[in-house]
Amino acid sequence: LEIISLAILVFLVIVPFAAGFYDLGTRIAEYIGKRADFMAMRICEVDYQVCEFDLTLTMIWPILVIFIIAVQIVVISYFVDRSNRSAFINKRVIEVQQDKLNKSSKLREDMLMKQKREQEELIYSIFPKIVAEDLIQRQSQETVTGYNASTLKALSANTLGVFGRIVARMHQDVTILFTDIVGFTSMSQTCPPYDVMEFLHSLFVEFDNLVDMDDHLWKVETIGDAFMVASGLNVTGEGESVSVISPDSSITAGGQGDCLLPQSLSRSHLDEVDKKSSGLDSQSIGAKTLTGKTIIHCMAADQFSSARAAVMFGRSAVKAALSFMMPNGKYCQIRAGLHTGDVCSGVVGSRMPRYCLFGDTVNTASRMESTSVACRMQISQDTYDLVCDDCDFEWEERGYVEVKGKGQMKTYFLKQEEELQKK
């Protein structure tokens, strides 16, 4: 618009005025004087002014047409330019909004990915790797409709449906260790709860660091002042054998439906097992439904290395505990107990699900701890047979101890350093 207006102003106003083109009276008189044919016309002889006006109108008319066209061009250019400016502004606004939307979407995507990573890290910290991977894989395959339960709650998979078929893993030659704080109950009665909680947190963080130092170890849980560790679970998914059983059948090794999974136990493998056990999956009994189960037999770990790792942890835990002061001003003393045997592991519950171990081995290890003494670690005969030849440990035979539910059991104490006993 500005360029067109400037061009019209220059070529139709400034240049003609500068050249004297618009001095019509003089130019017309000169033009008539030079044209003898005009002077010979009758109208010019009778009325010179009419002749002059006629010639003036004849000369001005093209200029008027050009001016009218120029004005129309200017008006049209104005509206076109206004429209283009408005379209440009709208386009820029849309681009800015789209850019903000893209950045917002990218930000939301980054936040969702961060939440997903944090959620997976939480799951990996609660469950063994193969259990966590199966949980995450099953959760990603679920159809999200409306409000979904949390990932941890979804682990139950409708309580007895899929959950009942993958819950049990059998482990051989696992060493279980329990620790317990001596005098914890009396201390808790005299100290503020928040001081007790802070003390337990500091102590158990130290124990967690000890667990992280050996791949054989897995922290199972803490119950009050008790700390439970398993060594040799070997939950890697490699070399696992799977047995499908019906609700009314017994578990038999190598029974019908057994299959060997040389790779990690993925969701597709379990689906194949489910198809093979389609006739055994469920059986209606009254108003309840019993679901067919899949028992996963894990490959046994090196029992000697597992037992040694548990003993090393117990010795370090007893020593580390003495460096902590309890809220009542006394040094922390713990007792520890170990036992080696077969256990069954699985995830229990739908709200706040937990990875738990079951079996007589767990009960016996707990009895080894409860019948031990302060700053000492007591082990059963089964564990002693695995570590007795290890030159890093020196054992003291305690003799036979009355164990609740087990009767007389022969146990052994780990000999501690003299300065540890004096402290």
C-alpha positions, 0 to 999 in steps of 0.5 A, a space after each residue: 500500500 505504501 509503495 503504490 501510494 508513493 508511486 501515484 503521488 510521484 508520477 501523478 502529482 509531483 512530476 507533472 507539477 514540476 514539469 508545469 503540466 497542470 498549467 492548463 490555461 497557458 498550455 491550452 492557449 499556446 496549443 490553440 494558437 499553434 493549431 490553425 485548424 482550431 482557429 478556423 473552427 466556427 465555435 472558436 471564432 464565435 466563442 473562444 472560451 467555449 472552445 477553450 473549455 472544450 479543449 480543456 475538458 478533452 485534455 483533463 478527462 484522461 487525467 481524471 480517469 487515471 486519478 480515479 483508477 489510482 484512487 481505486 488501486 489505493 483503496 483496494 490495496 488498503 483493504 488487501 493490505 489490511 487483510 494480509 496484515 490480519 492474516 499474518 498476525 493470526 498466523 503468527 498467533 497460531 504459530 506461537 500457540 502451536 509452539 506453546 502447545 508443542 512445548 507443553 506436550 513435550 513437557 508433559 511427555 517428559 514428566 510422564 517419562 520421568 514418572 514412569 522411570 521413578 515408578 519402575 525404579 520403585 518397583 525394582 527396589 521392592 521386587 526382584 528384577 524378574 518379578 518387577 519386569 513381569 509386573 511392568 510388562 503386564 501393566 503396559 499390556 493392560 488397556 487403560 480405561 478411565 481411572 486405573 489402579 496403581 501399578 503396585 495394586 495392579 500386581 494382584 491382577 484381579 486377586 486370583 486370576 493371573 496372580 494365582 498362576 504366577 505367584 509361586 517360585 521355589 528356591 533350593 538351598 537358600 540361606 535366611 538371616 534374621 537380626 534383632 535388636 537386644 533391648 528394643 522393647 524396653 527402649 521403645 517404652 522409654 523413648 519418644 517414637 520419632 527418636 526410635 524411628 530415626 534410629 531404626 532408619 539410620 541402622 537399616 540404611 547401614 544394613 541396606 548398604 551391606 546388602 548392596 555389596 553382594 549380589 547373592 543377598 536380597 533384603 526381604 523385609 523389616 518387621 519392627 526391629 527385625 531385619 530379614 535377608 535372603 542369600 541365594 534366591 537366584 531370581 534371574 529367570 534363567 533355567 526356570 522350570 514351570 509346572 502347571 497344576 490343577 486346584 485339586 492336584 498335588 505338586 509333583 516334580 516333572 509332572 504333566 505340563 512341565 516345561 523348561 524356560 531357558 530364557 527369562 520368564 516373559 509374559 509370552 511364556 506365561 501365556 503359552 503355559 496358560 494355553 496349555 493349562 486351559 483345562 486346569 485353570 479354574 474349577 467352580 466350588 460353590 460360590 468360589 473359584 479355585 484357579 490353576 497355579 503355575 509353580 516356577 522352580 528356580 535354578 539353584 544358586 551356589 549354596 556355598 557362596 550363598 551361605 558365605 555371603 549371608 555369614 559375611 553380612 551377619 558378621 558385618 551387621 553385628 559389628 556395624 550395629 555397635 557403632 550406633 547409639 540407641 535413643 536411651 544412650 546405650 550402644 546398639 547390640 543385635 543378635 543374628 540367626 541363620 538357617 539354610 534350606 528350601 523356600 517359596 517366594 511370591 508377591 502377596 496382597 493387592 494393597 501394598 503388595 510384598 515380596 515374601 518368603 515362605 517355608 520351614 526354613 524361614 521359621 527355623 532361621 527366625 528361631 536361630 535368631 531368637 535363641 541367639 545372644 547379644 553380639 553373636 551370630 548363631 547358625 544351624 547345622 545345615 548352614 554350618 556344613 556349608 561354611 565350616 571349611 571356610 578359613 575366614 570363619 571360626 566357629 564355636 559349637 554351642 551344643 543342642 538348643 531347645 527350639 520352639 516347634 523343632 525340638 533339640 537342634 545343634 547350633 554354632 556361634 561365630 567367634 567374634 574378635 576380642 575387642 568386639 566382645 569387650 565393647 
